[in-house]
């Protein structure tokens, strides 16, 4: 009886994967039609073939359900073993998180005077929907831009099943949502409020015990986390989102433009176009940074377990909404700082704490490089703590040094744009 049950459950999983693939191919065809009707013919042909299997697949699912009354949501099933990604079920309170409210409903005229004359290319062109020289004003359709970016994401070779099954849902969610428009200064203030709420409500004692930190290291971690400001977190966002490595002020201007015209929900929905995973948002998180499910708990989600239930973030990046994103960024920074402190002695931890108080921007640099390559970031900063008279960039690889410099330039850019004095 147990063997029969196992066989039917395996059939159910295969059927679910088949359905996910069919939906993904259909979405590819639909998006292709919007961009090139001729391409739709080829994509639609394959979609039709895959969809022929749906009645068969549904039959398997229904039969298997008669033996098990467990969760039957197809999107909760893991991807194939060729990818470590897993998208958990959405929390009950955030199953879709769509709101009926003021929509963009097509192109809006955007004031671009602060960027007039600059040249747009690469990702920046994707975000604004056009390449070349920036005019003083231009009609921009942000909903179409987002769909175009997700179409591009679905065309990446070996893109994950989670990306294919969630792309349409994310673009639909943005189209239907209220657009929370705000200037950069307001966004920075909101991020600060979120970070301080997490800092105040985190169960530091039990977290440190679970992560096997000494009392000295735990105190250092709290001090370092307390020094992470919204400046640091937003500069971290800009480092992930914008390709310009040098001109942080331009990046701040572009972020302000997107926030004021497309809303923060647009930032929260932008896909990462440099990987195959279901990664998105201002901080471009993947399942390596945010993940809590029956198989594994990763990154920010490890720290998240020590927040009160009502303050916790969902277990997958595709279900993060609004302030969940900056909360995840702050939690992930704590997670990476913990990894660094675990490699230090108590004496070195105290030294790092002293450096963090004197120069908190250095900790912000660590956040940015640790997001990219946590292992090598920890090794580099571990060496630097022993020789703090040198720049930490001396101990980083050429690739990570670029991220460090980019983060520093974005910090300066925020301060220049908002007229603040750098700490």
C-alpha positions as CSV (number, residue, x, y, z in Angstrom):
1,X,0.0,0.0,0.0
2,X,2.9,2.4,0.9
3,X,4.6,1.6,-2.4
4,X,1.4,2.3,-4.4
5,X,1.0,5.6,-2.5
6,X,4.6,6.6,-3.3
7,X,4.2,5.7,-7.0
8,X,1.0,7.9,-7.3
9,X,2.7,10.8,-5.5
10,X,5.6,10.6,-7.9
11,X,3.1,10.7,-10.8
12,X,1.5,13.7,-9.2
13,X,4.9,15.5,-9.0
14,X,5.7,14.7,-12.7
15,X,2.3,16.0,-13.7
16,X,2.8,19.2,-11.8
17,X,6.2,19.7,-13.4
18,X,4.6,19.0,-16.9
19,X,1.9,21.6,-16.2
20,X,4.5,24.2,-15.0
21,X,6.5,23.7,-18.2
22,X,3.3,24.0,-20.4
23,X,2.4,27.2,-18.6
24,X,5.9,28.5,-19.0
25,X,6.0,27.8,-22.7
26,X,2.6,29.4,-23.2
27,X,3.8,32.5,-21.3
28,X,6.9,32.7,-23.5
29,X,4.6,32.5,-26.6
30,X,2.3,35.2,-25.3
31,X,5.2,37.6,-24.5
32,X,6.8,36.8,-27.8
33,X,3.6,37.8,-29.6
34,X,3.6,41.2,-27.9
35,X,7.1,41.9,-29.1
36,X,7.1,40.1,-32.5
37,X,3.9,38.4,-33.9
38,X,6.0,36.3,-36.3
39,X,7.9,34.8,-33.4
40,X,4.6,33.9,-31.8
41,X,3.9,31.3,-34.5
42,X,6.8,29.2,-33.5
43,X,6.3,29.6,-29.7
44,X,2.6,29.0,-30.0
45,X,3.1,25.7,-31.9
46,X,5.2,24.3,-29.1
47,X,2.7,25.7,-26.5
48,X,-0.1,23.8,-28.2
49,X,1.8,20.6,-28.2
50,X,2.5,20.9,-24.5
51,X,-1.0,21.9,-23.6
52,X,-2.4,18.7,-25.2
53,X,-1.0,16.9,-22.1
54,X,-2.9,18.9,-19.6
55,X,-6.1,16.7,-19.4
56,X,-3.8,13.7,-18.8
57,X,-1.8,15.5,-16.2
58,X,-4.9,16.8,-14.4
59,X,-6.2,13.3,-14.2
60,X,-3.1,12.1,-12.4
61,X,-3.3,15.0,-10.0
62,X,-6.9,14.3,-9.1
63,X,-6.3,10.6,-8.6
64,X,-3.3,11.2,-6.4
65,X,-5.2,13.7,-4.3
66,X,-7.7,11.0,-3.4
67,X,-4.9,9.3,-1.4
68,X,-3.5,12.4,0.1
69,X,-5.3,15.5,1.4
70,X,-2.0,17.5,1.5
71,X,-1.2,20.7,-0.3
72,X,-2.1,20.5,-4.0
73,X,-0.8,23.9,-5.2
74,X,1.4,23.1,-8.2
75,X,3.7,26.0,-7.6
76,X,4.8,24.5,-4.2
77,X,6.6,21.6,-5.9
78,X,10.4,21.7,-6.2
79,X,12.1,22.3,-9.5
80,X,14.2,19.6,-11.1
81,X,17.4,18.7,-9.4
82,X,19.4,20.6,-12.0
83,X,18.7,23.8,-10.0
84,X,18.8,24.4,-6.2
85,X,15.9,26.7,-6.4
86,X,12.6,26.0,-4.7
87,X,9.6,28.3,-4.5
88,X,7.5,27.7,-1.3
89,X,3.8,28.4,-1.0
90,X,2.8,32.0,-0.3
91,X,1.8,32.9,3.2
92,X,-2.0,33.0,3.7
93,X,-2.0,36.8,4.2
94,X,0.1,37.4,1.1
95,X,-1.2,34.9,-1.4
96,X,-1.2,37.4,-4.2
97,X,-0.9,40.9,-2.6
98,X,-2.6,42.7,-5.4
99,X,-4.6,45.8,-4.7
100,X,-7.2,47.5,-6.8
101,X,-6.0,51.1,-6.9
102,X,-4.7,53.8,-9.2
103,X,-3.0,52.0,-12.1
104,X,-0.6,53.5,-14.8
105,X,-2.9,52.3,-17.6
106,X,-0.4,52.9,-20.4
107,X,2.3,55.5,-21.0
108,X,2.8,58.4,-18.7
109,X,4.8,61.5,-19.5
110,X,7.9,61.5,-17.3
111,X,10.0,64.6,-16.5
112,X,13.6,63.6,-17.2
113,X,15.2,67.1,-16.9
114,X,17.7,65.9,-14.3
115,X,19.1,63.3,-16.7
116,X,18.7,65.3,-20.0
117,X,21.6,64.7,-22.4
118,X,22.8,61.5,-20.7
119,X,23.1,58.3,-22.7
120,X,21.0,55.3,-21.8
121,X,22.1,51.8,-22.6
122,X,22.1,48.3,-21.0
123,X,19.9,47.8,-17.9
124,X,19.2,51.5,-17.6
125,X,17.6,51.5,-21.0
126,X,15.5,48.5,-20.0
127,X,14.2,50.3,-16.8
128,X,13.1,53.4,-18.8
129,X,12.1,51.6,-21.9
130,X,14.4,53.4,-24.4
131,X,18.1,53.7,-25.3
132,X,20.1,56.7,-26.5
133,X,20.1,60.3,-25.4
134,X,17.7,61.3,-22.6
135,X,15.2,64.1,-23.6
136,X,13.7,66.6,-21.2
137,X,10.5,64.5,-21.0
138,X,9.1,61.4,-22.6
139,X,6.1,59.1,-22.5
140,X,7.0,55.9,-20.8
141,X,4.9,52.7,-20.3
142,X,6.4,51.1,-17.2
143,X,4.0,48.2,-17.3
144,X,5.2,47.3,-20.8
145,X,8.8,47.8,-19.7
146,X,8.4,45.3,-16.9
147,X,6.8,42.7,-19.2
148,X,9.6,43.2,-21.7
149,X,12.2,42.6,-19.0
150,X,10.4,39.5,-17.8
151,X,10.1,38.3,-21.4
152,X,13.9,38.8,-21.7
153,X,14.4,36.8,-18.5
154,X,12.3,33.9,-19.7
155,X,14.5,33.7,-22.9
156,X,17.7,33.1,-20.9
157,X,19.1,29.7,-21.7
158,X,18.3,27.1,-19.0
159,X,16.1,29.5,-17.1
160,X,14.5,27.9,-14.0
161,X,11.0,26.5,-13.9
162,X,10.3,28.9,-11.0
163,X,11.0,31.8,-13.3
164,X,8.7,30.6,-16.0
165,X,5.8,29.8,-13.7
166,X,6.1,33.1,-11.8
167,X,6.9,35.7,-14.5
168,X,3.3,36.3,-15.6
169,X,2.1,36.4,-12.0
170,X,4.6,39.1,-11.1
171,X,3.8,41.3,-14.1
172,X,0.1,40.9,-13.5
173,X,0.6,41.8,-9.8
174,X,2.4,45.0,-10.8
175,X,-0.3,45.9,-13.3
176,X,-3.1,45.5,-10.8
177,X,-1.4,47.0,-7.7
178,X,-1.6,50.5,-6.3
179,X,1.5,52.4,-7.3
180,X,3.2,53.8,-4.2
181,X,5.0,56.8,-5.7
182,X,7.5,58.7,-3.6
183,X,10.7,60.7,-3.9
184,X,14.0,59.1,-3.0
185,X,14.2,60.9,0.4
186,X,10.9,59.3,1.5
187,X,12.1,55.9,0.4
188,X,15.3,56.3,2.4
189,X,13.2,57.2,5.4
190,X,11.0,54.2,5.0
191,X,14.0,51.9,4.7
192,X,15.4,53.4,7.9
193,X,12.2,52.7,9.8
194,X,12.1,49.1,8.6
195,X,15.7,48.5,9.6
196,X,15.3,49.9,13.1
197,X,12.1,47.9,13.6
198,X,14.0,44.7,12.8
199,X,16.9,45.7,15.0
200,X,14.6,46.4,17.9
201,X,12.4,43.2,17.6
202,X,15.0,40.6,16.7
203,X,15.7,38.0,19.4
204,X,19.4,38.6,19.5
205,X,20.2,36.3,22.4
206,X,18.6,33.2,20.9
207,X,19.8,34.1,17.4
208,X,23.4,34.3,18.7
209,X,23.0,31.1,20.6
210,X,21.7,29.3,17.6
211,X,24.5,30.6,15.4
212,X,27.1,29.7,18.1
213,X,28.4,33.2,18.6
214,X,30.2,34.0,21.8
215,X,28.9,36.8,24.0
216,X,31.6,39.1,22.7
217,X,30.8,38.4,19.1
218,X,27.1,38.7,19.7
219,X,27.7,42.2,21.2
220,X,29.8,43.1,18.2
221,X,27.1,41.9,15.8
222,X,24.5,44.0,17.5
223,X,26.7,47.0,17.4
224,X,27.6,46.5,13.7
225,X,23.9,45.9,12.7
226,X,22.9,49.0,14.6
227,X,25.3,51.0,12.5
228,X,23.7,49.9,9.2
229,X,21.6,52.8,8.1
230,X,19.1,53.3,5.2
231,X,22.0,55.1,3.3
232,X,23.9,51.9,3.4
233,X,20.9,49.7,2.4
234,X,19.8,52.0,-0.5
235,X,23.4,52.2,-1.8
236,X,23.5,48.4,-1.6
237,X,20.3,48.4,-3.7
238,X,21.8,50.8,-6.3
239,X,24.9,48.6,-6.5
240,X,22.8,45.6,-7.4
241,X,20.3,47.3,-9.7
242,X,22.3,49.9,-11.7
243,X,25.2,49.1,-14.0
244,X,27.0,52.5,-13.7
245,X,30.0,51.9,-11.4
246,X,31.3,55.5,-11.1
247,X,28.4,58.0,-11.1
248,X,26.5,57.3,-7.9
249,X,24.6,60.6,-8.3
250,X,23.2,59.5,-11.6
251,X,22.1,56.2,-10.1
252,X,20.4,58.1,-7.3
253,X,18.7,60.3,-9.9
254,X,17.5,57.3,-11.9
255,X,16.2,55.6,-8.7
256,X,14.3,58.8,-7.7
257,X,12.8,59.0,-11.2
258,X,11.5,55.4,-11.1
259,X,10.2,55.8,-7.6
260,X,8.3,59.0,-8.4
261,X,6.8,57.8,-11.7
262,X,6.6,53.9,-11.6
263,X,6.2,53.4,-7.9
264,X,8.2,51.3,-5.5
265,X,6.3,48.3,-6.7
266,X,8.1,48.6,-10.0
267,X,11.5,48.4,-8.3
268,X,10.2,45.4,-6.3
269,X,9.3,43.6,-9.5
270,X,12.4,44.1,-11.7
271,X,13.9,40.8,-12.6
272,X,17.6,40.1,-12.4
273,X,18.7,39.6,-16.0
274,X,22.1,38.1,-15.3
275,X,21.1,34.7,-13.9
276,X,18.7,31.8,-14.5
277,X,16.9,31.9,-11.1
278,X,13.6,33.5,-10.1
279,X,15.5,36.6,-8.8
280,X,14.0,40.1,-8.6
281,X,13.5,43.3,-6.7
282,X,15.8,46.2,-5.9
283,X,18.3,43.9,-4.1
284,X,17.9,41.2,-6.8
285,X,17.6,38.4,-4.3
286,X,17.7,34.8,-5.3
287,X,16.7,31.7,-3.3
288,X,20.3,31.7,-2.0
289,X,19.5,34.8,-0.1
290,X,15.8,34.3,0.8
291,X,14.5,30.8,1.2
292,X,12.6,28.9,3.9
293,X,10.8,25.7,3.0
294,X,10.7,22.0,4.0
295,X,14.0,21.4,2.2
296,X,16.2,24.2,3.4
297,X,16.5,27.6,5.1
298,X,19.0,30.1,3.6
299,X,20.4,33.6,4.1
300,X,18.0,36.2,5.4
301,X,15.5,33.5,6.2
302,X,17.8,32.1,8.9
303,X,17.7,35.4,10.8
304,X,14.1,35.9,10.0
305,X,13.1,33.0,12.2
306,X,14.1,35.1,15.3
307,X,11.6,37.8,14.5
308,X,8.1,37.8,15.9
309,X,5.7,36.0,13.5
310,X,3.9,39.2,12.5
311,X,7.2,40.8,11.4
312,X,8.6,37.9,9.4
313,X,9.1,37.9,5.7
314,X,7.8,35.2,3.3
315,X,10.0,32.2,2.6
316,X,10.5,33.0,-1.1
317,X,11.7,36.1,-3.0
318,X,8.7,36.0,-5.3
319,X,6.3,36.6,-2.4
320,X,8.2,39.6,-1.0
321,X,6.1,42.8,-1.2
322,X,7.0,46.4,-0.4
323,X,8.9,46.7,3.0
324,X,9.6,43.0,2.9
325,X,12.4,43.8,0.4
326,X,14.4,46.1,2.7
327,X,13.7,43.9,5.6
328,X,15.2,41.0,3.7
329,X,18.2,43.2,2.8
330,X,18.9,44.1,6.4
331,X,18.4,40.4,7.6
332,X,20.8,39.2,4.8
333,X,23.4,41.8,6.0
334,X,23.1,40.4,9.5
335,X,23.5,36.9,8.2
336,X,26.7,37.8,6.3
337,X,28.1,39.7,9.2
338,X,27.5,36.6,11.3
339,X,29.5,34.5,8.9
340,X,32.4,37.0,9.1
341,X,32.3,37.1,12.9
342,X,32.3,33.3,13.2
343,X,35.7,33.3,11.4
344,X,37.2,35.9,13.8
345,X,38.5,35.6,17.3
346,X,36.8,37.6,20.1
347,X,39.7,40.1,20.0
348,X,39.2,40.6,16.2
349,X,35.5,40.9,16.7
350,X,36.0,43.7,19.1
351,X,38.4,45.4,16.7
352,X,35.8,45.1,13.9
353,X,33.2,46.6,16.2
354,X,35.5,49.5,16.9
355,X,36.1,50.0,13.2
356,X,32.3,49.9,12.5
357,X,31.6,52.6,15.0
358,X,34.4,54.8,13.6
359,X,33.7,54.1,9.9
360,X,30.2,52.5,9.4
361,X,30.5,53.0,5.6
362,X,33.1,50.2,5.6
363,X,30.5,47.8,6.9
364,X,28.3,48.9,4.0
365,X,31.0,48.0,1.6
366,X,31.1,44.5,3.1
367,X,27.4,44.2,2.6
368,X,27.6,44.8,-1.1
369,X,30.5,42.4,-1.8
370,X,29.1,39.7,0.5
371,X,25.9,39.8,-1.4
372,X,27.9,38.9,-4.6
373,X,30.4,36.4,-3.2
374,X,29.9,35.8,0.5
375,X,32.7,33.3,1.0
376,X,35.4,35.4,-0.7
377,X,34.1,38.6,1.0
378,X,34.5,37.0,4.4
379,X,38.0,35.8,3.6
380,X,39.0,39.3,2.4
381,X,37.6,41.2,5.3
382,X,39.0,38.6,7.7
383,X,42.5,39.4,6.5
384,X,41.7,43.1,6.6
385,X,40.7,43.1,10.3
386,X,44.2,42.1,11.1
387,X,45.6,44.9,9.0
388,X,43.0,47.7,9.3
389,X,45.5,50.4,8.4
390,X,45.1,49.4,4.8
391,X,41.9,49.6,2.7
392,X,39.8,46.5,2.7
393,X,39.8,46.5,-1.1
394,X,43.5,45.5,-0.9
395,X,42.4,42.1,0.3
396,X,39.6,41.6,-2.3
397,X,39.7,40.0,-5.7
398,X,39.6,42.3,-8.7
399,X,36.0,41.3,-9.3
400,X,34.9,42.1,-5.7
401,X,37.0,45.3,-5.7
402,X,34.7,46.6,-8.4
403,X,31.7,46.0,-6.2
404,X,33.3,47.7,-3.3
405,X,34.2,50.8,-5.3
406,X,30.7,50.8,-6.8
407,X,29.1,50.7,-3.4
408,X,31.3,53.5,-2.2
409,X,30.4,55.6,-5.2
410,X,26.7,55.0,-4.6
411,X,27.0,56.1,-1.0
412,X,28.5,59.3,-2.2
413,X,25.8,59.6,-4.8
414,X,23.0,59.3,-2.3
415,X,24.6,62.0,-0.1
416,X,25.1,64.3,-3.1
417,X,21.6,63.8,-4.3
418,X,20.0,64.3,-0.9
419,X,22.4,67.0,0.2
420,X,23.6,65.0,3.2
421,X,27.0,65.0,4.9
422,X,28.8,61.7,4.6
423,X,29.6,59.9,7.9
